[in-house]
């Protein structure tokens, strides 16, 4: 009979759920500065992203149990739709400690919202604040929702956890501000290169310029442009700021005519950065949101499919183990010759039908019978030996049962001992074969009802070797002993 049609995402994992929609956006954003003209049509990009999200959500095909287990990831996918509808643009600041990340964001906001400090560990969690003034007066951003995001320093104490958080923010950010305060260290260059791999636009912010004489400032700027970030950042995307200038001495004259010296903090130099951000967003804002939505949706979809397969594999493994034990127990306790063979076949067929439901690939009974037959043949010598052994030992078991009856039970203790040993041998062989058949069927179903390039014989033989290596057979026998004694 013809094989059933299978949805590819029910078996092997796709590399990405939505590659086609990414190509034009990535090509456009990668071949020119992030402010280049001639960008992908914003409305078209957003519609592509929205359609792709709807297709992704509709194509998940999850069971109620899987929906419950994957509720967080599904919720994130639905939030992406909301992000598209609201044109929410996240602008995340990255950098090492004491480079002024929080100060830059505060200067953009025009008020102190993000905590500022010079010690390690100042920013320990992701924090965000809406930037309402950013969109005000910008025709292309009137309807946008701009959000500034502060992150832990990439060299914070306990950095592994905080760097993981920073990478997660980078995954969701639409525009990245990488903050430095002078010539870059190797760790900063490495971090910038890693962030660039996320396919996000980056503005390099040379902050704290007030601490350098004009000549030194120019030299550092030139070095950044020509050596440190060449190939990573376009020259026009390097912006100089002084988000929180150091206080300076000011001589003021009091009303009584007496002069005195006070310390006063100059106004921040932040307008060049604000102008650059708005220039990028006015030209590319919606396209950036669409691009990032597609990238994040692809990651989430891949994670959902991976976890869905893992959930189904776990359920399949439990099912195979229970069916194998059930088959072994049924064969071990059945004194009727040949009947245990038929019973064992029925158990294997039932197991495969149950597995097909786990993987949402329904098989008919005739297809399951054929699959059992093909795998039994593929087992080769072991499969044939098991059949022969069961035929012989079933006859011995039947003879022992008859002897017990004929002697009025006098031979019961002797026959019980022999019957139990033979029954356990039969049960172990049956359970082991069923275990291999079950995992072979699982592989077949996961791969979309295909054996793959290795073929059925190789797959089944590898499973058999693995079962012996992992002492699966011994564990099956131990569990069977408990069941047969009940």
C-alpha positions in Angstrom: 0.0 0.0 0.0 1.1 3.6 -0.5 3.0 5.2 2.4 1.0 7.9 4.3 1.8 11.6 3.6 3.8 13.0 6.5 4.4 16.6 7.6 8.2 16.9 7.7 8.3 18.7 11.0 6.8 15.6 12.7 10.1 13.8 12.2 13.6 15.2 11.6 14.2 18.8 12.6 14.2 21.6 10.0 17.2 23.9 9.8 14.9 26.9 9.9 11.2 27.3 9.6 11.1 30.4 7.4 14.3 30.9 5.3 12.6 32.3 2.2 11.4 35.5 3.9 14.8 36.2 5.4 16.8 36.4 2.2 15.8 39.8 0.8 15.9 41.5 4.1 19.3 40.0 5.1 20.8 40.8 1.7 19.6 44.4 1.8 20.7 45.1 5.4 24.1 43.4 4.9 25.3 44.9 1.6 25.1 48.5 2.8 25.3 50.8 5.9 22.2 50.4 8.1 21.0 53.8 7.0 21.3 53.1 3.3 18.5 54.2 1.0 16.6 51.8 -1.2 15.7 49.4 1.6 13.1 46.7 1.5 9.6 48.1 1.5 8.5 48.3 5.1 4.9 47.3 4.7 5.8 44.4 2.5 8.4 43.2 5.1 5.9 43.4 8.0 3.3 41.6 6.0 5.7 38.8 5.2 6.7 38.5 8.8 3.1 38.4 10.0 2.1 35.8 7.4 5.1 33.7 8.3 4.2 33.9 12.0 0.6 32.8 11.3 1.8 29.9 9.2 4.3 28.9 11.9 1.7 28.9 14.6 -0.9 27.1 12.5 1.6 24.4 11.5 2.8 23.4 15.0 0.2 20.6 15.3 0.7 20.0 19.0 -1.3 17.7 21.2 -2.9 19.2 24.3 -0.1 17.8 26.5 2.5 19.3 24.2 0.8 22.7 24.1 0.9 22.7 27.9 4.6 21.8 28.0 5.5 24.4 25.3 3.2 27.2 26.6 6.1 29.6 27.2 7.5 29.2 23.7 4.1 29.4 22.0 3.4 32.6 24.1 6.6 34.1 22.8 5.6 33.4 19.3 2.2 35.1 19.9 4.0 38.1 21.5 6.0 38.5 18.3 2.7 39.1 16.4 1.9 41.8 19.0 5.4 43.3 18.4 4.7 43.6 14.7 1.3 45.2 15.2 2.7 47.8 17.6 6.0 48.2 15.7 7.9 47.7 19.0 11.6 48.4 18.4 14.0 47.4 21.1 17.3 49.2 21.3 19.8 47.4 23.6 23.0 48.7 25.1 26.0 46.4 25.5 29.5 46.9 26.8 31.9 46.2 29.6 31.4 47.8 33.0 32.3 51.4 33.5 31.8 52.2 29.9 28.7 54.2 30.5 25.9 52.0 29.1 23.3 53.1 31.6 24.5 56.7 31.3 24.0 56.6 27.5 20.5 55.4 27.9 19.7 57.9 30.6 21.0 60.7 28.4 18.7 59.5 25.6 15.8 59.5 27.9 16.7 62.9 29.3 16.3 61.7 32.9 18.0 59.2 35.3 16.0 55.9 35.1 18.7 53.3 34.7 21.0 52.8 37.6 24.5 54.2 37.2 27.6 53.1 39.0 31.3 52.4 38.5 31.5 49.1 40.4 31.0 45.6 39.0 27.6 44.1 39.3 25.6 47.4 39.0 23.3 46.1 36.3 22.5 42.5 37.1 19.3 42.0 35.2 17.8 43.1 32.0 15.9 46.4 32.4 13.8 48.3 29.9 12.2 51.7 29.6 10.0 53.1 26.9 11.7 56.0 25.0 8.7 58.2 24.2 10.7 61.3 23.2 12.6 59.3 20.6 9.6 58.8 18.3 8.2 62.3 18.9 8.4 64.5 15.8 9.9 61.7 13.6 7.4 61.1 10.8 8.5 57.6 10.2 8.3 56.6 13.9 5.0 58.3 15.0 3.3 55.0 15.5 6.3 53.1 16.7 6.9 52.0 20.3 10.6 52.5 21.1 12.1 50.6 24.1 15.6 51.1 25.5 17.2 48.1 27.1 20.1 48.0 29.6 22.1 44.8 30.0 24.8 43.5 32.4 28.4 44.3 31.6 30.0 41.6 29.5 32.7 41.2 32.0 30.5 41.3 35.2 31.3 39.1 38.2 29.6 35.8 37.7 29.8 36.5 34.0 28.5 33.2 32.7 24.9 33.8 33.8 25.0 37.5 32.9 26.5 36.9 29.5 23.8 34.3 28.8 21.3 37.0 29.7 23.1 39.5 27.4 23.0 37.1 24.5 19.3 36.5 25.0 18.7 40.3 24.9 20.8 40.4 21.7 18.5 37.8 20.2 15.5 40.0 20.8 17.0 43.4 20.2 16.3 45.2 16.9 19.2 47.6 17.2 22.3 47.3 19.3 24.4 50.1 20.9 27.9 48.8 21.7 29.4 51.1 24.2 33.2 51.7 24.5 35.1 54.4 26.3 38.4 54.4 24.5 40.5 51.9 22.5 38.9 48.5 22.6 40.2 45.5 24.5 40.4 42.1 22.9 37.3 40.9 24.9 35.3 43.8 23.5 36.3 43.0 19.9 35.4 39.4 20.4 32.0 40.3 22.0 31.3 42.7 19.1 32.1 40.1 16.6 29.8 37.6 18.3 26.9 40.1 18.5 27.4 40.9 14.8 26.7 37.2 14.0 23.2 37.8 15.2 22.5 39.7 12.0 21.5 42.9 13.9 22.5 46.5 13.0 25.0 47.8 15.5 26.1 51.4 16.3 29.4 51.6 18.0 29.3 54.4 20.7 32.6 55.9 21.7 31.5 57.3 25.1 33.3 59.5 27.7 35.0 61.6 25.1 35.2 64.4 27.6 38.0 62.6 29.3 40.4 62.9 26.3 42.1 65.9 24.7 40.9 66.5 21.2 44.1 65.0 19.6 43.8 61.8 21.6 40.1 61.5 20.8 40.8 61.8 17.1 43.5 59.1 17.3 41.3 56.7 19.2 38.5 57.3 16.7 40.8 56.6 13.8 42.1 53.4 15.4 38.6 52.1 16.1 37.6 52.8 12.5 40.7 51.5 10.7 41.8 48.6 12.9 39.4 47.5 15.7 36.0 47.3 13.9 36.9 47.4 10.3 34.6 44.9 8.5 32.3 44.8 11.5 31.0 48.4 11.7 30.6 50.9 9.0 32.5 54.2 9.7 29.3 56.2 9.8 28.0 54.0 12.5 30.7 55.0 14.9 29.3 57.8 17.1 31.1 59.9 19.8 29.3 60.8 23.0 29.8 62.1 26.5 26.6 60.8 28.2 27.6 61.9 31.7 30.5 64.2 31.6 32.8 64.5 34.6 32.1 67.6 36.7 34.3 70.6 36.0 35.4 73.6 38.2 33.3 76.7 37.5 33.8 80.1 39.0 30.6 81.8 39.8 29.9 85.3 41.3 27.4 85.4 44.1 24.8 88.2 44.6 27.0 89.8 47.2 29.8 90.1 44.6 32.0 87.4 46.1 33.3 84.8 43.7 33.6 81.1 44.5 34.6 77.8 42.8 31.9 75.1 42.4 31.9 71.7 40.6 29.3 71.5 37.9 28.5 68.7 35.5 28.3 69.9 31.8 25.3 69.0 29.6 25.7 65.6 27.9 26.9 65.2 24.4 24.2 62.8 23.2 22.5 64.5 20.2 24.8 62.8 17.5 23.8 59.4 18.8 20.1 60.3 19.0 20.2 61.6 15.5 22.0 58.5 14.3 19.5 56.1 16.0 16.5 58.0 14.6 18.0 58.1 11.1 18.4 54.4 11.1 15.0 53.7 12.5 13.2 56.2 10.2 14.7 54.5 7.2 14.8 50.8 8.3 12.7 50.6 11.5 9.8 48.4 10.3 12.1 46.3 8.1 14.4 45.8 11.2 11.4 44.7 13.3 10.3 42.3 10.5 13.8 40.9 10.1 14.3 40.4 13.8 10.8 38.9 14.2 11.5 36.3 11.5 14.9 35.4 13.0 13.5 35.0 16.5 10.4 33.2 15.2 12.7 30.8 13.4 14.7 30.1 16.6 11.5 29.6 18.6 10.0 27.3 16.0 13.1 25.2 15.9 13.2 25.0 19.7 9.5 24.0 19.8 10.0 21.3 17.2 13.1 20.0 19.0 11.2 19.9 22.3 8.1 18.4 20.7 10.2 15.6 19.2 11.9 15.1 22.6 8.5 14.9 24.4 7.3 12.4 21.8 10.5 10.4 22.1 10.1 10.2 25.9 6.5 9.0 25.5 7.5 6.5 22.8 10.4 5.1 25.0 8.0 4.5 27.9 5.5 2.9 25.6 8.1 0.6 24.0 9.4 -0.5 27.4 5.9 -1.3 28.7 4.9 -3.2 25.6 8.1 -5.1 25.6 7.5 -6.2 29.2 3.8 -7.0 28.4 4.9 -9.2 25.5 7.6 -10.9 27.5 5.2 -11.6 30.4 2.4 -12.9 28.0 4.9 -15.2 26.2 6.5 -16.4 29.5 3.2 -17.3 31.1 1.5 -18.9 28.0 1.7 -22.8 28.1 0.0 -23.3 24.7 2.4 -24.0 21.8 2.4 -21.5 18.9 -0.4 -19.4 20.6 2.3 -17.3 22.3 3.7 -16.5 18.9 0.4 -15.1 17.7 0.0 -13.2 21.0 3.5 -11.7 20.7 2.7 -10.6 17.1 -0.5 -8.9 18.3 1.5 -7.1 21.0 4.1 -5.8 18.5 1.4 -4.7 16.1 -0.5 -2.9 18.9 2.8 -1.2 20.0 3.5 0.1 16.5 -0.1 1.4 16.1 0.3 3.1 19.5 3.7 4.6 18.5 2.1 6.0 15.2 -0.4 7.9 17.3 2.4 9.3 19.5 4.1 10.7 16.4 0.7 11.8 14.8 1.3 9.5 11.8 -1.6 7.1 11.8 -0.8 3.6 10.4 -3.3 0.9 9.5 -3.2 -2.5 11.1 -2.0 -4.0 7.8 0.8 -1.4 7.6 1.8 -2.2 11.2 1.8 -6.0 10.5 4.1 -5.4 7.4 6.4 -3.3 9.5 6.7 -6.0 12.1 7.4 -8.6 9.5 10.0 -6.5 7.7 11.9 -5.8 11.0 11.7 -9.4 12.2 13.3 -10.4 8.9 15.9 -7.7 9.3 16.8 -9.1 12.7 18.1 -12.0 10.8 19.6 -14.9 12.9 18.3 -13.5 16.2 14.8 -13.2 14.9 14.7 -16.6 13.4 16.4 -18.2 16.4 13.8 -16.6 18.7 11.0 -18.0 16.7 12.5 -21.5 16.7 13.3 -21.3 20.4 9.8 -20.3 21.2 8.3 -23.1 19.2 10.5 -25.7 20.9 10.2 -24.3 24.4 6.5 -23.8 24.0 6.2 -27.6 23.3 8.3 -28.4 26.4 6.1 -26.1 28.5 3.0 -27.8 27.2 4.5 -31.2 28.0 5.4 -30.2 31.5 1.9 -28.9 32.1 0.5 -32.2 30.9 2.9 -34.2 33.1 1.7 -32.3 36.2 -1.9 -33.1 35.4 -1.2 -36.8 34.7 0.6 -37.3 38.0 -2.1 -35.6 39.9 0.2 -32.7 40.8 3.0 -34.9 42.2 5.4 -33.6 39.6 4.3 -30.0 40.1 7.4 -28.8 42.0 9.8 -30.2 39.4 7.8 -29.0 36.4 7.3 -25.6 38.0 11.1 -25.2 38.3 11.7 -26.2 34.6 8.6 -24.3 33.4 9.8 -21.1 35.2 13.3 -21.2 33.7 12.1 -21.9 30.2 9.3 -19.3 30.6 11.8 -16.6 31.6 14.1 -17.5 28.7 11.2 -17.2 26.3 10.0 -14.0 28.0 13.5 -12.4 27.8 13.9 -13.3 24.1 10.4 -12.0 23.3 10.8 -8.8 25.2 14.2 -8.1 23.7 13.0 -8.6 20.2 10.0 -6.4 20.9 12.2 -3.7 22.3 14.3 -3.6 19.1 11.3 -3.7 16.9 9.7 -0.8 18.9 12.8 1.4 18.6 13.1 0.5 14.9 9.5 1.6 14.4 10.2 4.8 16.4 13.1 5.6 14.1 11.0 4.9 11.0 8.2 7.1 12.2 10.4 10.0 13.3 12.0 10.0 9.9 8.6 10.4 8.2 8.0 6.7 7.5 11.4 6.3 5.9 14.4 4.2 6.9 16.9 6.7 5.6 20.2 6.0 3.8 21.2 3.3 6.2 18.3 1.1 5.3 16.2 -1.2 7.5 18.8 -3.9 8.1 21.5 -1.5 9.3 19.1 0.4 11.6 17.7 -2.7 13.2 21.1 -4.3 13.6 22.5 -1.2 15.2 19.6 -1.1 17.6 20.3 -4.7 18.5 24.0 -4.1 19.2 23.1 -1.0 21.2 20.6 -2.9 23.3 23.2 -5.5 24.2 25.8 -2.8 24.9 23.5 -0.8 27.1 22.5 -3.9 29.0 18.9 -3.3 28.0 18.3 -7.0 27.8 19.4 -7.6 31.3 17.2 -4.8 32.6 14.3 -6.3 30.7 14.9 -9.7 32.3 15.1 -8.2 35.7 11.8 -6.5 35.3 10.3 -9.6 33.8 11.3 -11.7 36.8 9.3 -9.4 39.0 6.3 -9.6 36.8 6.4 -13.4 36.4 6.6 -13.9 40.1 3.4 -11.9 40.7 
